[in-house]
Amino acid sequence: MPPFPPYTRIGSFAVQVAQPNVSTSPLPPDESSQRTAYLSSSLTSVIACLTPMLALMYCCALFWTYRYAQRYPRPLNKTSGLRLQRYAPWVYVFLVFTSLAEISLGSWLLIQYRFYRNYPNVEAYTGIKLLLFSACWTTLTAGAYTLLFLHPTWSKQPISSVGAQAIWVFLTWVLWVAGAGIVNTALPSLLVKGSCDGLVYCGQIQTVVALSVLEILTLTGGMATMMWLAWQSTRNILRPEPFQ
C-alpha cells in the first residue's frame, strides 16, 4: 500500500500538502549546461554558414551590375565624376565586407552573453548590440548603394545623388561612433596592454572595436570627400564667366 501523503496540522484541522510534480522540476545542472552548449554551438554554426552566403550573394550581384555598367556606360563630363565612379564603389565594398565581419563576430559575442551571462557589464553589452545594429544597417544600405552607384540607370535616381549619399554617410557615422563610444566608456582600458585579465572574450571584443574604428575612419574620409565635391561644385557655380 502506498504511503499516505504528508499532512500539516493547522489548529484542529489536518491539511494535505500536495507533492511537487517531478516532471516539472528544473533540469539538472549537467543537463542544463549541455543544452546551453548545444544551442550556442548550433547558432554559431548557423552564423558561420550564413555570413559567407551573404558575401557570395553580394559578390554575384556586384559582378552582374559591373558587367552591365561596362556594356552600357553612363556619360560623365567632369574629372571629379570620373574619379568618383572609379573609386567610390570600392569604398562601399570595403564597408560591406567589414560590416559582415562585424556581424559575424558581434553575433557570436551576443550569443555567448545570452546563454552564459558572462558579459563585462550592461553598458558593454548594450554597446555591442548597437554595433551589431550598425553593422547590419551598413551591410544593407552600403550594398544597395554599391549597386545603385554602378548601375547606369539606377544611378540617375534622387536616392543616388550626392546629397542623399552625404546624409547616409553622416547617419551611418553617427551610429558607429555611438556604439564604439558606449563600449569604450564601459571598458576604458580595453586596448591597454594587460587589460584582458579577468575579461572573457577580450580578443573578440577588441576585434569588434577595431572593426568599428575602421568603419568610422572610412566614413570620415567619405564625409571629407563629399565636402570637397560640394565645395568644387559651389566654386564652379560662383566663378564668373570670362568675357568674350
VEXBA-460504 format. One line per 4 residues: number of its first residue (from 1); for each residue x, y, z of C-alpha. Coordinates in Angstrom, 2 decimals. Example, Ala and Ser with C-alpha at 12.3 -4.5 7.8 and 13.67 -1.06 7.14 Angstrom:
1	12.30/-4.50/7.80  13.67/-1.06/7.14;
***
This chain:
1	0.00/0.00/0.00  1.47/3.45/-0.93  2.38/5.74/1.96  -0.12/8.37/2.99;
5	0.63/11.91/1.77  2.03/14.24/4.41  -0.33/16.41/6.38  0.14/19.79/8.04;
9	-1.90/20.46/11.15  -3.43/23.92/11.46  -5.27/24.24/14.71  -7.58/21.22/14.93;
13	-7.61/20.56/11.20  -5.20/18.47/9.14  -4.49/19.90/5.67  -2.98/17.68/2.96;
17	0.20/19.10/1.42  0.49/18.49/-2.33  3.70/16.97/-3.50  5.51/18.70/-6.43;
21	5.30/17.05/-9.82  8.62/15.51/-10.72  8.14/16.20/-14.43  8.00/20.00/-13.86;
25	11.17/20.23/-11.81  14.12/22.14/-13.34  16.74/20.33/-15.34  19.82/19.04/-13.54;
29	22.86/21.32/-13.78  24.77/18.96/-16.08  21.86/18.54/-18.49  21.15/22.28/-18.50;
33	24.78/23.13/-19.27  24.87/20.56/-22.06  21.72/22.03/-23.59  23.15/25.55/-23.38;
37	26.39/24.45/-25.03  24.45/22.68/-27.78  22.30/25.74/-28.55  25.34/28.01/-28.51;
41	27.32/25.81/-30.90  24.31/25.39/-33.19  23.73/29.12/-33.51  27.45/29.67/-34.04;
45	27.39/27.18/-36.91  24.41/28.99/-38.45  26.29/32.28/-38.32  29.43/30.68/-39.79;
49	27.38/29.38/-42.75  25.16/32.42/-43.25  27.91/35.06/-43.39  29.80/33.54/-46.40;
53	26.47/33.01/-48.17  25.60/36.69/-47.78  29.06/37.68/-49.00  28.70/35.40/-52.04;
57	25.26/36.80/-52.89  26.64/40.33/-52.68  29.59/39.44/-54.92  27.27/37.91/-57.52;
61	25.02/40.98/-57.58  28.08/43.24/-57.74  29.58/41.29/-60.63  26.33/41.39/-62.62;
65	25.93/45.14/-62.07  29.55/45.81/-63.03  29.23/43.83/-66.25  26.02/45.66/-67.12;
69	27.67/49.03/-66.43  30.57/48.07/-68.70  28.18/47.33/-71.56  26.13/50.50/-71.03;
73	28.44/53.14/-69.52  26.96/56.40/-68.35  28.38/59.66/-69.75  30.50/61.80/-67.44;
77	31.73/65.27/-68.29  33.75/66.05/-65.14  37.06/64.70/-63.93  35.71/64.55/-60.37;
81	32.77/62.46/-61.58  35.13/60.05/-63.31  37.23/59.65/-60.17  34.13/59.20/-58.03;
85	32.79/56.50/-60.34  36.15/54.73/-60.27  36.90/54.73/-56.53  33.58/55.12/-54.66;
89	32.32/51.57/-55.35  35.46/50.12/-53.77  34.78/52.15/-50.62  31.27/50.72/-50.44;
93	32.62/47.20/-50.99  35.08/47.69/-48.13  32.28/48.92/-45.86  30.12/45.92/-46.71;
97	32.78/43.28/-46.06  33.95/44.96/-42.86  30.35/45.10/-41.66  29.85/41.40/-42.47;
101	32.86/40.56/-40.33  31.40/42.74/-37.57  28.03/40.98/-37.86  29.63/37.55/-37.59;
105	31.78/38.37/-34.58  29.24/40.58/-32.83  26.50/37.95/-33.19  28.78/35.31/-31.73;
109	29.57/37.52/-28.75  25.91/38.26/-28.07  25.07/34.55/-28.26  27.69/33.76/-25.64;
113	26.47/36.61/-23.45  22.86/35.49/-23.85  23.46/31.89/-22.81  26.31/32.22/-20.29;
117	25.60/35.68/-18.80  29.32/36.45/-18.72  29.33/39.93/-20.28  31.56/42.51/-18.53;
121	28.73/44.94/-17.71  25.40/46.12/-19.05  26.92/49.12/-20.85  29.34/46.94/-22.83;
125	26.51/44.55/-23.69  24.40/47.47/-24.96  27.29/48.91/-26.95  27.96/45.63/-28.73;
129	24.26/45.34/-29.59  24.36/48.84/-31.09  27.50/47.96/-33.07  25.73/44.87/-34.39;
133	22.77/47.00/-35.48  25.17/49.46/-37.15  26.84/46.60/-39.00  23.50/45.25/-40.25;
137	22.44/48.74/-41.33  25.73/49.35/-43.14  25.66/45.97/-44.89  22.18/46.51/-46.30;
141	22.48/50.17/-47.24  26.09/50.16/-48.45  25.39/47.05/-50.51  22.37/48.76/-52.07;
145	24.35/51.94/-52.72  27.08/49.96/-54.47  24.57/48.62/-56.98  22.79/51.97/-57.31;
149	26.06/53.76/-57.92  27.32/51.36/-60.58  24.08/50.83/-62.49  23.79/53.34/-65.38;
153	20.00/53.75/-64.92  19.60/53.43/-61.16  22.37/55.97/-60.59  20.11/58.70/-62.02;
157	17.54/58.31/-59.23  17.36/61.00/-56.49  18.37/58.47/-53.82  21.70/58.05/-55.62;
161	22.52/61.77/-55.60  25.50/63.19/-53.76  23.21/64.87/-51.22  21.41/61.62/-50.37;
165	24.72/59.79/-50.03  26.06/62.55/-47.78  23.03/62.16/-45.46  23.53/58.38/-45.42;
169	27.25/58.72/-44.63  26.58/61.09/-41.73  23.78/58.95/-40.26  25.87/55.78/-40.51;
173	28.87/57.56/-38.99  26.73/58.65/-36.01  25.59/55.04/-35.40  29.14/53.66/-35.43;
177	30.51/56.44/-33.23  27.70/55.94/-30.69  28.28/52.18/-30.48  32.06/52.46/-30.22;
181	31.72/55.25/-27.66  29.47/53.17/-25.40  31.87/50.21/-25.48  34.85/52.49/-24.88;
185	33.09/54.10/-21.91  32.15/50.72/-20.45  35.66/49.29/-20.95  38.02/52.30/-20.93;
189	41.22/50.23/-20.72  40.23/47.69/-23.37  43.12/48.43/-25.73  45.71/48.83/-22.96;
193	48.26/46.04/-22.55  47.27/43.65/-19.77  43.64/44.80/-19.72  42.37/41.33/-20.66;
197	42.99/39.94/-17.20  39.67/38.59/-15.95  37.76/39.68/-19.07  36.26/36.84/-21.10;
201	36.32/37.08/-24.91  38.70/40.03/-24.65  40.31/39.42/-28.05  36.91/39.23/-29.72;
205	35.78/42.48/-28.09  38.99/44.19/-29.21  38.40/42.98/-32.77  34.83/44.29/-32.72;
209	36.06/47.70/-31.58  38.88/47.70/-34.16  36.43/46.96/-36.97  34.18/49.76/-35.78;
213	37.14/52.15/-35.82  37.87/51.13/-39.43  34.26/51.88/-40.33  34.42/55.28/-38.60;
217	37.65/56.25/-40.37  36.30/55.18/-43.75  33.06/57.10/-43.26  35.01/60.13/-42.07;
221	37.00/60.03/-45.29  33.73/59.73/-47.21  32.34/62.82/-45.49  35.51/64.75/-46.30;
225	35.20/63.70/-49.95  31.55/64.79/-50.06  32.50/68.19/-48.61  35.26/68.59/-51.18;
229	32.87/67.77/-54.04  30.32/70.23/-52.68  33.00/72.91/-52.45  34.11/72.21/-56.02;
233	30.53/72.49/-57.29  29.95/75.73/-55.36  33.18/77.23/-56.68  32.22/76.38/-60.26;
237	28.81/77.99/-59.80  30.11/81.17/-58.16  33.06/81.60/-60.53  32.24/84.40/-63.00;
241	32.18/83.58/-66.68  35.07/85.05/-68.69  34.26/87.89/-71.08  34.18/87.00/-74.76;
***
